[in-house]
């Protein structure tokens, strides 16, 4: 089969037939109207910079968990200050260190068995954060496993 060279202006018209007296005019993509074909440069310095690939759904979920954990830590500290409840030295240090680790590493625990893969806080860190938030709101602490209440 013999190949024919590509001709920029040739081909079929909009009506589907060969060019000719069909009455349609072709539009040039150039604003000045010159019909010279444009060549694209493959260098990244031109107008078309290489685009970053879209993040995976797992990365999106991990970033959302990171933002949620940081917001929860800020809310706990703010509500304690607003209510006038003084946090213990340990609780203040806990909020600071966990917040710093979440900002730096995206999560505050290293052992994957201590929390879900996409979460920013481990199960125990989440529980302690809930306790600090409850203390800031003035609620009494919830009964823990194995502890019996004294009024029974």
Buried (B, 14 or more C-beta within 10 A) or exposed (E): EEEEEEEEEEEEBEEEEEBEEEEEEEEEEEEEEEEEEEEEEEEEEEEEEEEEEEEEEEEEBBBEBBEBBBEBBEEBBEBBEEEEBEBEEEBBEBBEEBBEBBEEEBBBBEEEEBBEEBBBBBEEBBEBBBBBBBBBEEEEEEEEEEEEEEEE
